[in-house]
Amino acid sequence: MTLIQPQPALVTDPTEVATIAAEIRAAGWVALDLEFMTEGRYIPELSLVQVGWGDIEVPRVAAVDPLKVDVQPIVDLVGDPAVEVVIHSAQADLALIGGQFAIRGTRVFDTQIAGAFLGWGEQIGYGALVERLCGVHLDKGAQFTEWSRRPLSEEQIRYALDDVRYLPLAWRTLRADLEARGRLPWVEEECDALAEQWAERTPPEEMYRRVRGWNGLKRRSLGALRAVAAWREIESRRANRPPSWLMNDRTLLELCRRPPLSADEFAAIRGLGEGTAQRYGRAILEAVARGVEDPPEMDENPPHLPNLGQAWPAVLSGIVQARCRESDIAARFVATRRDIDDVIAWWLVGDRTQEPPLPLLAGWRRDLAGQDVLDWLAGETAVVVDPDTEAGLRINR
């Protein structure tokens, strides 16, 4: 399939941006892709906005330059419930839009997620998707462009526009296949959950939970970690540098495990850069003192599973994998290991007379695999090895 490829040029006129946004809103859908720079930055620097709209087979496409013009009229469309926004592998784009523009995606259709619900693997790439659905092999020659540098060549702009040029046709085909198999609502639910997850950045006061080992600290040390991690997050955002620029997680955890009481104790912490100690020592010590005096309430420990349940996750994972292979759905969208552990914990130590609101036990996930999990836990089914099946096992009643 060959599409008309007009001479590419960057949009830098506010009037043209407004016109494009109005046409997209009238169409009711837009194919969207963002180019941004992450190297050396904590918050990615938006460098290019590509959109496609109009005719699905031969869409109009445009590359808008956010370094020259305000792209807010186009970004606002992501939160417009009257506009369906088609993106491939939307996580990074939604995170940037949420963090920089405070916009939560309303009607997002992620073509990568759609492929996962049709048996194409968890993370099919855009190039493979286009080749499969449109019969077009994309040139990746400009893949590693430094998108914040100007001017961009025609080749670079054309490469960027290809990321939305074929997306509408892929979207139409995926949507039809999902509707035919009754799975479009499943994908819409998953896409909406993704949009919700990445709508906002984690608040600074919650960043301590991202430090590996945080839940092994005692209460006063945990208070120090919460305060210093929040300070590090705020300072990193201000400078737009990764948090490790100030101190890495290992050093942060060590600092809070034995909170320093003086500048000398602070300077002796292993892994702490001399520049950080000199420039930020006082601020960090003040954060430590605040945190030690105002520690958070300790989270309740998850229930300890009896030895009886230690081997069950492998069996239940096998059941989920079997049902997912039979249905051509990537298993991670049905149940994670944590989801399975939560079901087991409830079954062993919870109240079986009242089902908890767990993802695997609700909606289409329950129909696909959750009920089989419950039936096995109740002793109503058996899992047996069967080399003749795709999953290598069979569920017998």
Summary of the structure (lengths in Angstrom):
residues: 397
radius of gyration: 25.2
end to end distance: 49.6
largest distance: 69.6
contacts: 1182
relative contact order: 0.08
helix: 53%
strand: 10%
